[in-house]
Amino acid sequence: AQLTTSGPLLTMAFLSLVYGSLSDRYGRRPVLLGSVVLFICGCIVAAMAENIWILIVGRLIQAARGACGLSLARTIARDVFGTDGLVKVIAYLLMAYSMMPLIAPPIGGFLVDGLGWRSVLIFASCAGAIIGLLSYFILYETRPASDPTHRQRSITAGYLELFRDARFTALVLQSGLCSGAFFTMATGASLLMKDYLNRPASEYGLYFMLFPVGYWLGNLASSKLSGRVAIETMVLAGSTLLILTAIGMAVIVQAGYVVPLSIFIPGFLVTFAQGVALPNTQAGAIRLAGPLAGTASGIGVFCQLFGAAVFTQFYGLIADGTPTPFMSVILLASGLSFIAGTIPFILARRGNPLIG
C-alpha cells in the first residue's frame, strides 16, 4: 500500500527529466497530449484493479502524466510570456497549486464515502478527458524555433551543458533541498501530533491549513516583488528565512515547548520561505537554460520531488517518536538549502544578476 504513494512520486521525479527534454526536441503540445492519454489509461487500470499490484501499476501510469504537467506548465509559461516577469507567472501557477490541498481532500472524501474508492479514479479519468479536450482545441505549440543543431544534441549533452553553469546547479539544488525541508515538516508534524502529543486527526487537519496558506502568501510576495528585486536576492531571502526558522524551532522544541503552535507556526514560515524562493529558483534556472528551457524545467521538478523523497525517507529511517530526529532532518535540509541559495547571490555580484 505504501508503494501507491512512494512509487508514483519517484516515477514523477525521474520522468520529469524525460518530458522536459522531449518537449525541447519535439514540441510541448504532442508531449503534453500524449501524457494526458497515459493519465486516463492509468485511471482506468487502477479503477479496474482486483489486487494491490494492479492498483500500483495504474498509479504509476497516472504518475507518468503528472510528471509532464509539472514540467511543461512552467516551460509553456516561459514560451508564452517570455523571461521578463517569469517569476510572477510561475508564482501565480504555484499559488493555484497551493489551493489543491484545500480542495482535493473534501472532494475525495465525499466520493469515497458515497460511491467507494473506485469513484475517485473514475472522477479523475473524466477530469483528465476534459483537460485533454481543452488542451487539444485551445493549446497551440509554444516551443520557439530552435537552432538547427538542437535536434542532433543528445539529452545527456543538454544536461551536461546546463550543469556546467554553477548558478543553474545551485538554483535547482536549492529548490530540492527546500522541498525536502517542507515535506519533512509536513510528514513529521503529522506523526508528532498523533503519536507524541496524542492529538486527534481533525485537529491536525485544521492546523495543516497553515501550510498551504503560508505557501500561497510566499508566492504572492514573489509575484509582487517580481521585476523589482533580483532573483538571486529573493532566493537568498527565502533560504535565510528557512534556516532561521529551523534554528528557532529547534531551540523552542529542545527546550521542551512541544505544542501544536510550536510546530505549525514555524511550519507556516517554512512554507512561506519556500513560496518566496521556489518561483525564483525555477524562473532563474529556466532563464539561464535558454533553448533548453524544457530540460531545465524537468531538472527543477526532479530535484523538488527527489529532494522531498530523500529527506522524508531519511526521517522515516531515524524517527523514534520524539521531536529530535524531526528537527535534525529539517535543520540538515535547511542548512544545505541556505548554502545552495547563497551561491547564486555571490556569483551574481560578480556578473549580471537575474531580474524575474
N, C-alpha and C positions, 0 to 999 in steps of 0.2 A: 504493500500500500504506500510506503514511503517513496517508492520509485515513481508513483504517479505525480509527485511534486518535484523531486530532485532530478529525475530523468528529463522531463521537459525543460527545466532550467538549463541543464548542461547542453541539451540539444540546441536550444535557442542561442546559447553563448557561442558555440562553435559554428553553427550555420550562419550566424550574423556575419562572420568573416567571408563566407562564400557568397552570400547575397550581395554584399557591398561590391565585391569585385565583379560579379556577373553583371550588375547594373551598370558599371563603368564600361564594360565591354559590349553589352548587347542592348542596353537601354533600361530605363526604370519601368516602363509600362508592361512589357511582356513578362518581366521577372515578377512584378507585383501581382499581375493577373494569374500567373501560374501558381503563386503561393496561395491565393485565395481558393483555388481548386483543391490544393493539398489540405487546407484547413477544413473544408466541407467534407472531404473524404475521411479525414481523421475523426471528425464529429460523428459521422455515420458508423465508422468502425467501432468507436468507443460506445456509442449508444446501443449497438447490437451485441456487445461483448457478453459472453456467458461465463467468463472467468477473468481473474485479475490480470493475466498475461495479455489477453486480447485488449483489455482496457488500457494497459500500459502502452501497447503498440499504437492504439488510437490516439492516446495523449501525446506520444512522440511525434506522430504525423501532424497533429494540431500545432505542436511547438515549432515544427518546421515552417509554418506560416507566420507564427508570432515573431520569429527572428527577422523575417523580411519586413514586417510592418515597422518594427523598432528601428531598423537600419535605414529604410528608404524614406520614412517620413521626414527625417532630418535632411536627407540628401535632396529630396524633391523641394523642400522648403528653400534650400540654398539655390537650387536651379531657378526657382520661380522668383524669389525675392532678392537674389544676389547676396554678396557678402556684407554689404553695408546694411546694418540693422539686423544681421542674422541672429544675434543674441536675443533680441526682442522676440523674433518669430519662434525660436526654439523655446524660449521661456513660456510663450503662450501655449505651445504644444505640451510642455511639461505640466503647466497649470491644469490643462484638460486631463492629462493622465492622472494627476493627483486626486481628481474628483472620483475616479473609478472605485477606489477602496470604500468610498462612502455609498456608492450606488449599487455596485455589483452584489455584495453580500445579501442585502434585503431581497433583491430580485431572485437570487439563487435560493435563498431560504424559503421564499413563497412557493417557488416551483417545486422544490423537494418535498415540502410539507403537503402540498396539494396534489401533485401529479407524480412524485417519485423522482429519483435521481437522474433517470434517463431523460427526463423532460428538459433538464439543464442543457444537455448536449444537443437535443433537438432544437431548442431555442437558439443555441449558438450556431448551429448549421444554417438556420433560417437567417440569422443576422449576417452570417458570412455570405450567404447568397445575395442579400440586399447590398452589402458592401461591394461585392463583385460586380453586380449590375451597375451600380453607381460609378465604380471605377472604370468600367468598360465604356460607358456612354459619356462620362464627364472628363476623366483624366486623359490628358494628352501626353505625348512623350516630352519630357522636360530636360533630358540629358543634352547639354550643349555639344556642338560638334567638337570632336576631339582631334588631336593631331594624327597624321597618317600612320604613325608608328604605334599608336596606343593599342590597337588590337593585337599587334605582334608582341607586346610586352607581357611577360608571364605574370601570373598572380604573385608568385614569390618575389619577382623583381619589384613589383609595386610595393609589397610590404617592406622590402629592404630599403627602397627609396624613401619611404616615409619614416622609418625608424632611424635613419641617418640624421634626422633633424631632432636635436636634443629637446627643443621646445615641444614638438609634437609628442615625443615619447613621454615627457613629463606630464603633459596635459592629460593624455589618455590614462596614464598610471594614476594620476590624482583622482580621476573620476572613479576608477575601480576601487581604490583604497577608501575613498569617501563612502562609496556604496557599501563596502564591507563593514564600515563602522555603523552605518544606518541599519543594515539588515541584522547585524549582531544585536543592536539596540532593540529592534522590534522582536526578535526571537527571544532574547534574554529577558525582556520586560514581561513577556507572556509567562515564562517559566517562573520568574521571581514572584509575580503576582499570585500565581496558582500554588506553587509549592513552598515558597518561603514566607509569604505574607498571608497565605490562606484566604485570598480574596475571591469572590465569585467571578465567573466569566463575564457576566453582564457589566460589572464594574470595570473590568479590563477593557471591554468594548467601548465604554464611554471615554475612558482616559486615552484610548488609542486614537481617538479623533484628533488629538493634539498633533499627531504625526503628519497626516496629510494637510492639516491646516498650516503647520509650520512650513512644509514643503511648498505649498501654494503661495504663502506670503514671501518666501525666499525668492521664488521665481518672479513674483510681482515686483520685488525690489530690483531684480536683474533687468526686467523689462523697462523699468522707469529710468535706470541708470545707463541703459544701452546707448552707445554713441557719445556718452559724456565721460565715462571712466574706462580706462584701458582694460582689456580682457585680462591681462596678467595681474593687474591690481585687484580685480574682482575675485579671481581665483585665489590669490593670496589672502584676501579678506575672508573668504569662506573657509579656507584652510586654517586660518588663525582662530576664527570663532570656534571651529570644530575642536581643535586641540585644547583651547582654553576651557571649553565646556566639559570635555572629557576629564581634564585635570580637576576642575571644580567639583564634578560629580564624584570622582574618586575620593577626594578629600571628605566630602559630606558623607558618602556611604561608608567609608572606612572608619569614620568617627562614630558610626553606629546609628545614624539618622536614616534608616531604611524605611521609607514610607512611599506610597504611590507618587506623591508630588516630587520627591527627591529623585525619582526615576523619569517621570514623564515631562517635567519642566525642562530638564536637560535634553530629553528626547525631542521636545519641541525645538530647542535651539540647534540640535544636531541636524534635524530635517530642514530647518531654516538655512543653516550653513550650506547644506547640500543644494538647496534651491538657489542660493547665491552663486555657488561655484559651478554647478553642473551645466547650465546653459552656456556659460563662458568657456568651459573646457571643451565642450562639443563644438561650439562655433569657432573657437580658436583652432582646433585640430582640423576642421573642415576647410577653414580659410588657408591654413598652411599647406593643405594637400593639393590645392589647385585642381587639375583634371582628375585626380584620384579621390574626389570627394566621396564617392560611394564606398570605396575601400576604407577611407578614413572613418566614415560613419560606422561601418561594420566593426572596425577595430575598437572604436569607442564603446559600442554596445557590448562587444565581447568582454572588454575589461570590466564594465559595470557588472555584468552577470557573473563573470568568473570570480571577480573580487568578492561579490556577495556570497557565492557558493563556498569559496575557500575559507573565509573568516567565520561564517556560520557553522561550517563543518568543524573547524578547529575549536570553536566554542563548544560544540556538541561533544567533542572528544574529552575536553578538560572540565566540563561543567560538573559541579559536585553539589548543586542545590544551594550554594551560598553566593553572595554578590561578588566575591573576589575574582573568580575566573571571568565573569561578565565584564568587570571593569578592566581587567588585564587585556582582554582582546580588544576592547574599544580603545584603550589607550594605545595599543600597538598599531591598530589601523589608523587612528587619528594622527599619531606621530609620524608614520610613514607618509600619510597624506599631506601633512604640513611640509615635509621635506620636498615631496614632489611638487607641491604648489609653490614653493619658494623658487625653484629652478627657473621657470619661465619668467618670473619677475626680475630675477638677477640678469638673465640673458637679454631681456627687453631693454634694460637700462644701457646695454652696450650697443643696441641697434634700434630698429624701429618697433615700437610697441604696437600691438594689435588693438584696433578700435572696433568694437562689435557693431 
